[in-house]
Amino acid sequence: MPRSVNHVASKARRKRVLKQAKGYFGRRKNVWTVAKNAVEKGLTYAYRDRKAKKREFRALWIQRINAGTRQYDMSYSKFMGKLKAANIDLNRKVLADLAMNNPEAFKAIVDKVK
């Protein structure tokens, strides 16, 4: 009896990976073994960097808040401590946006916690 191989499924799997490799340079885009490795590594980087993106944005927001509070002779840590003590529930993303794009509102918050 001949060996049964599911060519439909394996071809579909290869086609899906080669479609993901579209735009890659050289053999990475059209040679199955090279493309498979490149796509796997790319997906690994994508997973890792989705987590890193959150850390990077939080660090950016902290820098912006710190720069905003320094104008009013206060450090970031003191500002955040007083913000919690005053029961003002604004997250860092909103505070950073206010510090950059709406300095008057940010100044009002700083004055309220002082």
N, C-alpha and C positions, 0 to 999 in steps of 0.2 A: 504494500500500500504506500502511495507517495506521501511525502511529508507535507503536512498542512501548515501553511504560513499565512498569516493575516496581512497581506500586502496593503490592503485598504487602510488599516489602522496605522501601520508603520509609515506609509506614505503621507498620511494626514498629519502625523506627528512631526515628520521632517518638514513638511510644508509650513506648519505652524511656526516652527523654530526659525526657518529661513525667512518667513515674513517678519518675525521679530527682529531679525538681523538686517533688515532693509536699512540702507543708509550707512552701513559699516564699510570700511575701506578694504580693498583687496579681496583676498580669499575669505575673509571673515563674513562676507555677505552671501557667498554662493557655494562654498564647500561645506558639506554637512558637518564633518567632525570639527572643523575650525569654528564654524558658526555656532555649533552647539556649545562649545566651551566659552565663546565670547558672550553669548546670550546668558548663559548661566552666571558668569562673572558679573555681567551688567545687572542682572536681577539681584544678585547679592549686594552689590553697591547700592542699588535703589532701596533695598530693605534697610540697610545700615544708615543711609543718608536721610531716610524719612524720620528716623529717630534723632539723628544729629541736627537736623533742621530745627527741631523744637528747642534744642539746647542753644543753638546759635541765635535764634530769635529772642529767647529769654535774655541772653547776655547783651544783645543789642538794646533791648528795652531798658535794662538796668543801666547801661551806659547813658542812655538818653535821659532817664529820670535823674541820674546823678548829676549830669550836666545842667539840667534844669534847676535842681535844688541848690547847687553850688552858687548860682546867681543870687540866691537869697540867704547866703551864709549858713547853709545846713548841709550835712552829708546825707548820702543816700540811706545809710543804715538808720540814722536818727530820724529821718523823714518817715521811713517805713514803720519804725517803732511807734512814732507818734500817730501815724495814720491808723494803725491797729488799735491804739489806745483810744482814739477818738471815734472808733467804730465806723470808719469810712471804708466801705467795701468796694474799692475800685481795683481792678487787676492791673498788672504791670503794662499790659498791652495798651489799655485805655490811658493810663497815666503817661506813658511814653508819647502817645499820639497827642495828648493835650500839651505836653511840654514842648513838642515840636511845632504843632500847627495852631495851637490856641493858648499862647502864653498868658493871656489875661485870666482865663479860667484856671490855669495851673497855678498862677500867683494867688488866686482866691483860695485854692485848696491849701497851699503852703501857709497862707496867713491864718486859715482856720485851725490848722494843727499846731501852730506856734504857741 
